[in-house]
Amino acid sequence: MLHFQEYAELLPIALIGLLAGGLNYFEAPQASLRRALVVVITSSFICLCVFTMLSATALPYMAKVGLSASVGYFGVDKAIELIKNILSLKKP
């Protein structure tokens, strides 16, 4: 049985994923309510998956949340490109 604290840690990630999916849908809205639900739920699921994968690393909680939210909003390809650009700016 999982502890309540583990579920409570995932709840903000799921909410961020729902928000990211909603914002992503309203950038190019389509007429179908079903399509909106698919975009929102898929984005939330992706955020949860990325966060759980990042839980195996030593990153701080906020870094995991930020990375999972960016992947949920931008998609995998754009998020990786964005992270590469940010990391290249930090190099001396």
ABEGO torsion letter per residue (X at the ends): XBBAAAAAAAAAAAAAAAAAAAAAAAABBBABAAAAAAAAAAAAAAAAAAAAAAAABABBAAAAAAAAAAAAAAEAAAAAAAAAAAAAAABX
